[in-house]
Amino acid sequence: MLEPSADEIRDWGNSVTQFMIDYLGDLRDRPAYRHTSSGEIRSGLDPKLPIEGTDFDSLLRAFRETIVPFSRQNAHPRMFGYVQSPGTPIGAFADLLASTLNANLTIWRSAPAPVELERLTIDWIRQILGFNAEAGGLFVSGGSMANLAALATARQTRCDSLGRLRIYASNATHFSIAKAAALLGIGRENVQHVAVDQRFRMRVDDLIAIITADVQAGYVPFCVVGNAGTVDTGAVDPLREIREVANRFQLWMHVDGSYGAFAILADSARKLFAGMEQADSIALDPHKWLYLPVDVGCVIYRDPEAARATFAHEAEYTRMFGEEADEAFVCWDYGPELSRRFRALKVWMLLKGVGLDRLGEAIESNLACARHLESMVQASDDFEMAAPVGLSIFCFRHVPRRLRDQSPGVIDAFNERLLVALQRDGSSYLSNTTLGGRFTLRGCVLNYRTTLRDMEILLDDLRRVAKSLG
Ligand SMILES: Cc1ncc(COP(=O)(O)O)c(C=O)c1O
Protein backbone atom coordinates (compact mmCIF):
# COMPACT_ATOMS: atom_id res chain seq x y z
CA MET A 1 0.00 0.00 0.00
CA LEU A 2 2.74 2.48 0.87
CA GLU A 3 4.59 1.78 -2.35
CA PRO A 4 2.10 0.20 -4.77
CA SER A 5 3.23 -1.63 -7.90
CA ALA A 6 2.67 -0.18 -11.37
CA ASP A 7 -0.30 -2.54 -11.84
CA GLU A 8 -1.84 -1.47 -8.55
CA ILE A 9 -1.47 2.21 -9.41
CA ARG A 10 -3.12 1.55 -12.79
CA ASP A 11 -6.02 -0.34 -11.14
CA TRP A 12 -6.54 2.34 -8.52
CA GLY A 13 -6.41 5.05 -11.18
CA ASN A 14 -8.94 3.22 -13.36
CA SER A 15 -11.33 2.74 -10.45
CA VAL A 16 -11.07 6.37 -9.41
CA THR A 17 -11.58 7.59 -12.98
CA GLN A 18 -14.61 5.30 -13.33
CA PHE A 19 -15.99 6.74 -10.10
CA MET A 20 -15.58 10.27 -11.48
CA ILE A 21 -17.37 9.33 -14.72
CA ASP A 22 -20.29 7.70 -12.86
CA TYR A 23 -20.51 10.48 -10.28
CA LEU A 24 -20.61 13.31 -12.77
CA GLY A 25 -22.78 11.30 -15.17
CA ASP A 26 -25.86 11.12 -12.95
CA LEU A 27 -25.23 14.13 -10.72
CA ARG A 28 -28.33 15.95 -11.98
CA ASP A 29 -30.58 13.03 -10.97
CA ARG A 30 -29.30 12.90 -7.40
CA PRO A 31 -30.33 15.20 -4.54
CA ALA A 32 -28.15 18.27 -4.04
CA TYR A 33 -28.27 17.52 -0.33
CA ARG A 34 -29.35 14.63 1.82
CA HIS A 35 -30.39 15.31 5.36
CA THR A 36 -28.32 13.21 7.75
CA SER A 37 -26.83 13.12 11.23
CA SER A 38 -23.44 12.63 12.75
CA GLY A 39 -24.60 9.27 14.14
CA GLU A 40 -25.76 8.01 10.74
CA ILE A 41 -22.42 8.86 9.13
CA ARG A 42 -20.38 7.44 12.02
CA SER A 43 -22.34 4.19 11.83
CA GLY A 44 -20.90 3.67 8.33
CA LEU A 45 -17.30 4.29 9.38
CA ASP A 46 -15.15 1.69 11.14
CA PRO A 47 -14.01 3.54 14.30
CA LYS A 48 -11.18 1.12 15.26
CA LEU A 49 -7.63 2.48 15.20
CA PRO A 50 -6.25 0.88 12.00
CA ILE A 51 -3.25 -1.17 13.13
CA GLU A 52 -3.19 -3.17 9.92
CA GLY A 53 -3.89 -1.79 6.47
CA THR A 54 -6.95 -2.19 4.23
CA ASP A 55 -7.02 -2.77 0.47
CA PHE A 56 -7.74 0.15 -1.86
CA ASP A 57 -11.06 -1.26 -3.10
CA SER A 58 -12.46 -1.24 0.44
CA LEU A 59 -11.32 2.34 0.95
CA LEU A 60 -12.92 3.41 -2.30
CA ARG A 61 -16.12 1.55 -1.38
CA ALA A 62 -16.30 3.43 1.95
CA PHE A 63 -15.77 6.68 0.06
CA ARG A 64 -18.50 5.83 -2.46
CA GLU A 65 -21.04 4.50 0.05
CA THR A 66 -20.50 6.61 3.15
CA ILE A 67 -18.72 9.80 2.15
CA VAL A 68 -20.30 10.66 -1.20
CA PRO A 69 -24.03 10.28 -0.41
CA PHE A 70 -23.66 12.14 2.88
CA SER A 71 -21.83 15.08 1.36
CA ARG A 72 -23.48 18.19 -0.03
CA GLN A 73 -23.20 17.77 -3.80
CA ASN A 74 -21.42 21.02 -4.60
CA ALA A 75 -21.18 20.22 -8.31
CA HIS A 76 -24.98 19.82 -8.61
CA PRO A 77 -26.52 22.35 -11.02
CA ARG A 78 -29.06 23.48 -8.39
CA MET A 79 -26.60 23.82 -5.51
CA PHE A 80 -27.15 27.57 -5.04
CA GLY A 81 -25.99 27.91 -1.42
CA TYR A 82 -23.18 30.20 -0.19
CA VAL A 83 -20.47 30.93 -2.80
CA GLN A 84 -19.72 27.41 -3.86
CA SER A 85 -17.73 26.37 -6.91
CA PRO A 86 -18.65 23.06 -8.55
CA GLY A 87 -15.05 22.03 -9.22
CA THR A 88 -14.10 20.65 -12.59
CA PRO A 89 -12.34 17.47 -13.75
CA ILE A 90 -9.33 19.36 -15.07
CA GLY A 91 -8.86 20.83 -11.59
CA ALA A 92 -9.22 17.40 -9.99
CA PHE A 93 -6.63 15.90 -12.33
CA ALA A 94 -4.31 18.85 -11.70
CA ASP A 95 -4.62 18.26 -7.94
CA LEU A 96 -3.70 14.60 -8.50
CA LEU A 97 -0.64 15.59 -10.52
CA ALA A 98 0.35 18.28 -8.01
CA SER A 99 0.19 15.76 -5.16
CA THR A 100 2.11 13.23 -7.23
CA LEU A 101 4.94 15.69 -7.76
CA ASN A 102 4.43 16.96 -4.21
CA ALA A 103 6.21 20.22 -4.95
CA ASN A 104 6.55 22.56 -1.99
CA LEU A 105 6.53 26.16 -3.20
CA THR A 106 8.55 27.94 -0.54
CA ILE A 107 11.24 29.49 -2.73
CA TRP A 108 12.26 29.18 -6.38
CA ARG A 109 15.07 26.74 -5.52
CA SER A 110 12.67 24.30 -3.81
CA ALA A 111 10.38 24.03 -6.81
CA PRO A 112 11.83 25.89 -9.82
CA ALA A 113 9.24 25.05 -12.48
CA PRO A 114 6.20 25.13 -10.14
CA VAL A 115 7.25 28.57 -8.84
CA GLU A 116 7.73 29.81 -12.43
CA LEU A 117 4.29 28.47 -13.30
CA GLU A 118 2.80 30.28 -10.30
CA ARG A 119 4.46 33.53 -11.32
CA LEU A 120 3.27 33.14 -14.91
CA THR A 121 -0.30 32.33 -13.82
CA ILE A 122 -0.41 35.16 -11.31
CA ASP A 123 0.70 37.44 -14.13
CA TRP A 124 -2.15 36.18 -16.33
CA ILE A 125 -4.59 37.02 -13.52
CA ARG A 126 -2.97 40.44 -13.19
CA GLN A 127 -3.61 41.00 -16.90
CA ILE A 128 -7.22 39.78 -16.64
CA LEU A 129 -7.79 42.37 -13.92
CA GLY A 130 -5.90 45.13 -15.74
CA PHE A 131 -3.40 45.78 -12.92
CA ASN A 132 -0.07 47.53 -13.50
CA ALA A 133 2.78 45.49 -14.99
CA GLU A 134 4.78 45.51 -11.73
CA ALA A 135 1.94 44.04 -9.68
CA GLY A 136 2.44 40.54 -8.33
CA GLY A 137 1.28 38.18 -5.64
CA LEU A 138 0.70 34.62 -4.54
CA PHE A 139 -1.79 31.81 -4.42
CA VAL A 140 -3.05 31.27 -0.87
CA SER A 141 -5.64 29.00 0.71
CA GLY A 142 -8.64 31.24 0.01
CA GLY A 143 -10.18 34.68 0.12
CA SER A 144 -9.91 34.96 3.90
CA MET A 145 -6.16 34.38 3.79
CA ALA A 146 -5.81 36.78 0.86
CA ASN A 147 -7.69 39.48 2.81
CA LEU A 148 -5.46 38.85 5.84
CA ALA A 149 -2.25 39.11 3.80
CA ALA A 150 -3.42 42.30 2.10
CA LEU A 151 -4.47 43.99 5.35
CA ALA A 152 -1.18 42.97 6.99
CA THR A 153 0.64 44.67 4.11
CA ALA A 154 -1.57 47.75 4.35
CA ARG A 155 -0.89 48.01 8.07
CA GLN A 156 2.86 47.70 7.54
CA THR A 157 2.80 50.96 5.57
CA ARG A 158 1.63 52.69 8.78
CA CYS A 159 3.71 50.77 11.30
CA ASP A 160 5.05 53.97 12.86
CA SER A 161 1.59 55.46 13.53
CA LEU A 162 0.91 56.43 17.09
CA GLY A 163 -2.90 56.66 16.97
CA ARG A 164 -5.46 53.86 16.59
CA LEU A 165 -5.61 52.61 13.01
CA ARG A 166 -8.97 52.52 11.30
CA ILE A 167 -10.27 50.46 8.35
CA TYR A 168 -13.40 51.38 6.37
CA ALA A 169 -15.66 48.88 4.65
CA SER A 170 -19.33 48.75 3.78
CA ASN A 171 -21.61 47.02 6.25
CA ALA A 172 -22.10 44.28 3.61
CA THR A 173 -18.42 43.28 3.73
CA HIS A 174 -17.45 39.65 4.36
CA PHE A 175 -16.57 38.81 7.98
CA SER A 176 -13.02 37.81 7.00
CA ILE A 177 -12.11 41.53 6.95
CA ALA A 178 -13.12 42.03 10.59
CA LYS A 179 -11.45 38.75 11.49
CA ALA A 180 -8.22 39.87 9.80
CA ALA A 181 -8.39 43.16 11.72
CA ALA A 182 -8.75 41.20 14.96
CA LEU A 183 -5.87 38.83 14.14
CA LEU A 184 -3.61 41.71 13.16
CA GLY A 185 -4.22 43.48 16.46
CA ILE A 186 -6.03 46.36 14.76
CA GLY A 187 -9.22 45.27 16.48
CA ARG A 188 -12.67 44.47 15.11
CA GLU A 189 -13.92 47.67 16.69
CA ASN A 190 -11.62 49.64 14.38
CA VAL A 191 -13.36 48.40 11.25
CA GLN A 192 -15.80 51.21 10.56
CA HIS A 193 -18.95 50.10 8.78
CA VAL A 194 -20.01 52.42 5.99
CA ALA A 195 -23.67 52.62 4.99
CA VAL A 196 -24.87 51.17 1.68
CA ASP A 197 -27.28 52.53 -0.92
CA GLN A 198 -30.45 50.91 -2.30
CA ARG A 199 -28.32 48.50 -4.34
CA PHE A 200 -26.20 47.57 -1.29
CA ARG A 201 -23.13 49.45 -2.62
CA MET A 202 -20.94 51.52 -0.33
CA ARG A 203 -22.16 55.09 0.05
CA VAL A 204 -19.13 57.25 -0.65
CA ASP A 205 -20.65 60.29 1.07
CA ASP A 206 -20.92 58.23 4.27
CA LEU A 207 -17.35 56.98 3.81
CA ILE A 208 -16.07 60.55 3.62
CA ALA A 209 -18.15 61.63 6.63
CA ILE A 210 -16.88 58.76 8.80
CA ILE A 211 -13.24 59.30 7.82
CA THR A 212 -13.52 63.04 8.49
CA ALA A 213 -15.03 62.43 11.92
CA ASP A 214 -12.32 59.87 12.71
CA VAL A 215 -9.54 62.28 11.76
CA GLN A 216 -11.06 64.92 14.03
CA ALA A 217 -11.28 62.38 16.85
CA GLY A 218 -7.55 61.50 16.52
CA TYR A 219 -7.83 58.10 14.81
CA VAL A 220 -5.50 57.17 11.94
CA PRO A 221 -7.51 56.15 8.85
CA PHE A 222 -5.25 53.82 6.84
CA CYS A 223 -7.27 51.45 4.70
CA VAL A 224 -10.52 51.28 2.77
CA VAL A 225 -11.95 47.98 1.53
CA GLY A 226 -14.11 48.00 -1.60
CA ASN A 227 -16.16 44.96 -2.56
CA ALA A 228 -16.11 43.51 -6.05
CA GLY A 229 -19.17 41.42 -5.27
CA THR A 230 -20.49 41.31 -1.70
CA VAL A 231 -21.22 37.92 -0.26
CA ASP A 232 -24.91 38.49 0.48
CA THR A 233 -26.21 40.39 -2.57
CA GLY A 234 -23.28 40.47 -5.05
CA ALA A 235 -23.07 44.28 -4.98
CA VAL A 236 -19.99 45.88 -6.53
CA ASP A 237 -18.97 49.03 -4.67
CA PRO A 238 -18.19 52.23 -6.66
CA LEU A 239 -14.51 51.35 -6.91
CA ARG A 240 -13.38 54.36 -8.93
CA GLU A 241 -14.89 56.79 -6.42
CA ILE A 242 -13.43 54.80 -3.54
CA ARG A 243 -10.00 55.18 -5.16
CA GLU A 244 -10.49 58.94 -5.23
CA VAL A 245 -11.35 58.97 -1.53
CA ALA A 246 -8.34 56.76 -0.82
CA ASN A 247 -6.10 59.23 -2.66
CA ARG A 248 -7.61 62.19 -0.84
CA PHE A 249 -7.05 60.68 2.63
CA GLN A 250 -3.92 58.69 1.72
CA LEU A 251 -5.50 55.33 2.42
CA TRP A 252 -4.51 51.90 1.18
CA MET A 253 -7.28 50.66 -1.11
CA HIS A 254 -7.95 46.94 -0.86
CA VAL A 255 -10.59 45.19 -2.97
CA ASP A 256 -12.26 42.02 -1.83
CA GLY A 257 -12.97 40.34 -5.16
CA SER A 258 -13.15 36.83 -3.69
CA TYR A 259 -16.63 36.21 -5.02
CA GLY A 260 -17.08 38.57 -7.93
CA ALA A 261 -13.87 39.84 -9.51
CA PHE A 262 -13.58 37.14 -12.18
CA ALA A 263 -16.92 38.31 -13.60
CA ILE A 264 -14.76 40.94 -15.30
CA LEU A 265 -14.41 38.19 -17.93
CA ALA A 266 -18.11 38.57 -18.83
CA ASP A 267 -18.90 41.38 -21.28
CA SER A 268 -22.13 42.38 -19.59
CA ALA A 269 -20.50 42.83 -16.16
CA ARG A 270 -17.10 44.30 -17.08
CA LYS A 271 -18.01 47.96 -16.62
CA LEU A 272 -19.04 47.37 -13.01
CA PHE A 273 -15.40 46.80 -12.12
CA ALA A 274 -14.00 50.11 -13.39
CA GLY A 275 -11.41 51.32 -10.88
CA MET A 276 -10.68 47.84 -9.50
CA GLU A 277 -7.35 47.86 -11.35
CA GLN A 278 -6.32 50.93 -9.33
CA ALA A 279 -6.43 49.11 -5.98
CA ASP A 280 -3.31 48.66 -3.88
CA SER A 281 -4.24 45.03 -3.29
CA ILE A 282 -6.95 42.57 -4.23
CA ALA A 283 -8.18 39.26 -2.82
CA LEU A 284 -9.49 36.70 -5.33
CA ASP A 285 -10.75 33.15 -5.19
CA PRO A 286 -10.12 30.93 -8.22
CA HIS A 287 -11.97 28.32 -6.14
CA LYS A 288 -15.12 30.37 -6.59
CA TRP A 289 -15.78 31.85 -10.04
CA LEU A 290 -13.01 30.06 -11.92
CA TYR A 291 -14.90 26.88 -10.96
CA LEU A 292 -11.81 25.24 -9.43
CA PRO A 293 -11.91 22.82 -6.52
CA VAL A 294 -10.84 24.17 -3.12
CA ASP A 295 -8.42 25.34 -2.12
CA VAL A 296 -6.97 28.19 -4.10
CA GLY A 297 -7.23 31.86 -3.24
CA CYS A 298 -5.01 34.63 -4.58
CA VAL A 299 -3.65 37.94 -3.35
CA ILE A 300 -2.22 40.54 -5.72
CA TYR A 301 -0.34 43.65 -4.63
CA ARG A 302 0.11 46.76 -6.80
CA ASP A 303 3.60 47.08 -5.29
CA PRO A 304 4.90 43.67 -4.19
CA GLU A 305 7.74 45.40 -2.33
CA ALA A 306 5.20 46.52 0.26
CA ALA A 307 4.37 42.86 0.89
CA ARG A 308 8.06 42.01 1.16
CA ALA A 309 8.45 44.66 3.84
CA THR A 310 5.67 42.87 5.73
CA PHE A 311 6.47 39.18 5.34
CA ALA A 312 10.19 38.83 4.54
CA HIS A 313 12.11 36.96 7.14
CA GLU A 314 15.66 35.71 7.04
CA ALA A 315 16.81 32.81 9.12
CA GLU A 316 20.20 31.09 9.03
CA TYR A 317 18.63 27.82 7.90
CA THR A 318 17.00 29.48 4.87
CA ARG A 319 19.89 31.69 3.71
CA MET A 320 20.56 31.34 -0.05
CA PHE A 321 23.87 31.46 -1.84
CA GLY A 322 24.80 32.19 -5.43
CA GLU A 323 21.31 32.82 -6.83
CA GLU A 324 20.45 35.40 -9.52
CA ALA A 325 17.48 37.75 -9.03
CA ASP A 326 14.77 35.59 -10.66
CA GLU A 327 16.07 32.40 -9.14
CA ALA A 328 16.30 34.01 -5.71
CA PHE A 329 12.51 34.47 -5.57
CA VAL A 330 11.25 33.77 -2.06
CA CYS A 331 7.53 32.96 -1.87
CA TRP A 332 7.23 33.47 1.88
CA ASP A 333 8.31 37.11 1.39
CA TYR A 334 4.85 37.80 -0.04
CA GLY A 335 2.48 35.99 2.30
CA PRO A 336 2.10 34.30 5.68
CA GLU A 337 2.72 30.68 4.67
CA LEU A 338 5.98 28.75 4.34
CA SER A 339 5.07 25.28 2.99
CA ARG A 340 2.62 25.73 0.13
CA ARG A 341 1.07 23.17 -2.17
CA PHE A 342 1.25 23.47 -5.94
CA ARG A 343 -2.03 25.36 -6.35
CA ALA A 344 -0.85 27.09 -9.51
CA LEU A 345 -1.04 23.87 -11.52
CA LYS A 346 -4.84 23.73 -11.48
CA VAL A 347 -5.17 27.43 -12.24
CA TRP A 348 -2.73 27.14 -15.14
CA MET A 349 -4.38 23.97 -16.52
CA LEU A 350 -7.80 25.60 -16.32
CA LEU A 351 -6.83 28.92 -17.92
CA LYS A 352 -4.70 27.33 -20.62
CA GLY A 353 -6.98 24.32 -21.17
CA VAL A 354 -10.34 26.09 -21.18
CA GLY A 355 -9.30 29.58 -22.33
CA LEU A 356 -10.68 32.95 -21.31
CA ASP A 357 -13.36 33.03 -24.03
CA ARG A 358 -15.09 29.91 -22.75
CA LEU A 359 -14.72 30.98 -19.11
CA GLY A 360 -16.25 34.36 -19.96
CA GLU A 361 -19.19 32.59 -21.66
CA ALA A 362 -19.75 30.36 -18.63
CA ILE A 363 -19.74 33.36 -16.27
CA GLU A 364 -22.07 35.23 -18.64
CA SER A 365 -24.45 32.29 -18.55
CA ASN A 366 -24.41 32.30 -14.71
CA LEU A 367 -25.31 36.01 -14.78
CA ALA A 368 -28.13 35.27 -17.22
CA CYS A 369 -29.50 32.58 -14.88
CA ALA A 370 -29.66 35.02 -11.94
CA ARG A 371 -31.34 37.66 -14.13
CA HIS A 372 -33.82 35.07 -15.37
CA LEU A 373 -34.77 34.24 -11.80
CA GLU A 374 -35.19 37.95 -11.04
CA SER A 375 -37.52 38.41 -14.05
CA MET A 376 -39.59 35.37 -13.10
CA VAL A 377 -39.90 36.59 -9.51
CA GLN A 378 -40.92 40.06 -10.66
CA ALA A 379 -43.52 38.58 -13.01
CA SER A 380 -44.95 36.27 -10.33
CA ASP A 381 -47.52 37.06 -7.66
CA ASP A 382 -46.09 34.71 -5.03
CA PHE A 383 -42.41 35.74 -4.86
CA GLU A 384 -40.70 39.08 -4.16
CA MET A 385 -37.10 40.19 -4.69
CA ALA A 386 -35.26 41.39 -1.56
CA ALA A 387 -32.36 42.98 -3.49
CA PRO A 388 -31.61 43.78 -7.11
CA VAL A 389 -29.47 41.24 -8.97
CA GLY A 390 -26.03 42.72 -9.63
CA LEU A 391 -23.96 39.64 -10.51
CA SER A 392 -25.09 36.04 -9.99
CA ILE A 393 -26.50 36.28 -6.44
CA PHE A 394 -30.27 36.50 -5.98
CA CYS A 395 -32.11 37.34 -2.74
CA PHE A 396 -35.84 36.85 -2.55
CA ARG A 397 -38.82 35.60 -0.51
CA HIS A 398 -41.78 33.36 -1.16
CA VAL A 399 -45.08 35.04 -0.31
CA PRO A 400 -47.91 32.62 -1.15
CA ARG A 401 -51.34 34.20 -1.57
CA ARG A 402 -52.50 33.06 1.89
CA LEU A 403 -49.65 35.04 3.53
CA ARG A 404 -49.92 38.21 1.49
CA ASP A 405 -51.66 40.20 4.21
CA GLN A 406 -49.48 38.91 7.01
CA SER A 407 -46.81 40.92 8.84
CA PRO A 408 -43.15 40.83 7.68
CA GLY A 409 -42.36 38.76 10.79
CA VAL A 410 -44.81 36.02 9.77
CA ILE A 411 -43.54 36.00 6.18
CA ASP A 412 -39.93 35.81 7.38
CA ALA A 413 -40.70 32.96 9.77
CA PHE A 414 -42.44 31.10 6.94
CA ASN A 415 -39.40 31.56 4.66
CA GLU A 416 -37.09 30.27 7.37
CA ARG A 417 -39.15 27.09 7.62
CA LEU A 418 -39.29 26.90 3.84
CA LEU A 419 -35.50 27.09 3.57
CA VAL A 420 -34.99 24.19 5.97
CA ALA A 421 -37.68 22.16 4.18
CA LEU A 422 -36.14 22.92 0.75
CA GLN A 423 -32.69 21.83 1.92
CA ARG A 424 -34.15 18.59 3.30
CA ASP A 425 -36.12 18.00 0.11
CA GLY A 426 -32.83 18.00 -1.81
CA SER A 427 -33.91 18.92 -5.36
CA SER A 428 -32.53 22.48 -5.03
CA TYR A 429 -30.35 24.05 -2.34
CA LEU A 430 -30.43 27.70 -1.20
CA SER A 431 -28.83 29.47 1.75
CA ASN A 432 -30.02 32.63 3.50
CA THR A 433 -29.09 36.10 4.63
CA THR A 434 -30.69 39.04 6.41
CA LEU A 435 -31.29 42.28 4.53
CA GLY A 436 -32.70 45.35 6.22
CA GLY A 437 -33.44 43.22 9.26
CA ARG A 438 -35.52 40.73 7.23
CA PHE A 439 -34.89 37.06 6.57
CA THR A 440 -34.11 36.38 2.93
CA LEU A 441 -33.66 33.31 0.78
CA ARG A 442 -30.35 33.64 -1.03
CA GLY A 443 -28.85 31.82 -3.98
CA CYS A 444 -25.69 32.15 -6.02
CA VAL A 445 -25.21 30.72 -9.53
CA LEU A 446 -21.59 29.64 -9.77
CA ASN A 447 -21.81 26.49 -11.86
CA TYR A 448 -21.27 26.09 -15.60
CA ARG A 449 -23.86 23.26 -15.54
CA THR A 450 -26.72 25.47 -14.34
CA THR A 451 -29.30 26.37 -17.00
CA LEU A 452 -32.24 28.77 -17.24
CA ARG A 453 -34.46 25.70 -16.78
CA ASP A 454 -32.79 25.02 -13.40
CA MET A 455 -33.93 28.46 -12.23
CA GLU A 456 -37.51 27.54 -13.18
CA ILE A 457 -37.19 24.21 -11.35
CA LEU A 458 -35.99 26.12 -8.27
CA LEU A 459 -39.20 28.18 -8.12
CA ASP A 460 -41.28 25.05 -8.76
CA ASP A 461 -39.43 23.27 -5.95
CA LEU A 462 -40.12 26.15 -3.57
CA ARG A 463 -43.85 26.18 -4.44
CA ARG A 464 -44.09 22.41 -4.06
CA VAL A 465 -42.23 22.33 -0.73
CA ALA A 466 -44.20 25.36 0.55
CA LYS A 467 -47.48 23.49 -0.03
CA SER A 468 -46.23 20.59 2.05
CA LEU A 469 -45.61 23.00 4.95
CA GLY A 470 -49.35 23.66 5.24
C1 LIG B 1 -16.78 38.35 -0.63
C2 LIG B 1 -16.05 37.24 0.06
N1 LIG B 1 -14.87 37.49 0.66
C3 LIG B 1 -14.17 36.54 1.31
C4 LIG B 1 -14.65 35.25 1.37
C5 LIG B 1 -13.84 34.20 2.08
O1 LIG B 1 -13.31 33.32 1.13
P1 LIG B 1 -12.70 31.88 1.55
O2 LIG B 1 -13.88 31.06 1.96
O3 LIG B 1 -12.05 31.39 0.30
O4 LIG B 1 -11.76 32.10 2.67
C6 LIG B 1 -15.88 34.95 0.79
C7 LIG B 1 -16.44 33.59 0.88
O5 LIG B 1 -17.52 33.31 0.44
C8 LIG B 1 -16.59 35.96 0.09
O6 LIG B 1 -17.75 35.72 -0.52
The ligand as an SDF file (V2000), in Angstrom:
LIG
                    3D

 16 16  0  0  0  0  0  0  0  0999 V2000
  -16.7770   38.3540   -0.6310 C   0  0  0  0  0  0  0  0  0  0  0  0
  -16.0520   37.2440    0.0640 C   0  0  0  0  0  0  0  0  0  0  0  0
  -14.8720   37.4930    0.6640 N   0  0  0  0  0  0  0  0  0  0  0  0
  -14.1650   36.5380    1.3060 C   0  0  0  0  0  0  0  0  0  0  0  0
  -14.6460   35.2500    1.3720 C   0  0  0  0  0  0  0  0  0  0  0  0
  -13.8380   34.1960    2.0770 C   0  0  0  0  0  0  0  0  0  0  0  0
  -13.3110   33.3160    1.1340 O   0  0  0  0  0  0  0  0  0  0  0  0
  -12.6990   31.8800    1.5540 P   0  0  0  0  0  0  0  0  0  0  0  0
  -13.8820   31.0630    1.9580 O   0  0  0  0  0  0  0  0  0  0  0  0
  -12.0530   31.3900    0.3020 O   0  0  0  0  0  0  0  0  0  0  0  0
  -11.7560   32.1010    2.6650 O   0  0  0  0  0  0  0  0  0  0  0  0
  -15.8760   34.9490    0.7850 C   0  0  0  0  0  0  0  0  0  0  0  0
  -16.4430   33.5920    0.8790 C   0  0  0  0  0  0  0  0  0  0  0  0
  -17.5230   33.3060    0.4440 O   0  0  0  0  0  0  0  0  0  0  0  0
  -16.5860   35.9570    0.0890 C   0  0  0  0  0  0  0  0  0  0  0  0
  -17.7500   35.7160   -0.5230 O   0  0  0  0  0  0  0  0  0  0  0  0
  1  2  1  0
  2  3  1  0
  2 15  2  0
  3  4  2  0
  4  5  1  0
  5  6  1  0
  5 12  2  0
  6  7  1  0
  7  8  1  0
  8  9  2  0
  8 10  1  0
  8 11  1  0
 12 13  1  0
 12 15  1  0
 13 14  2  0
 15 16  1  0
M  END
$$$$
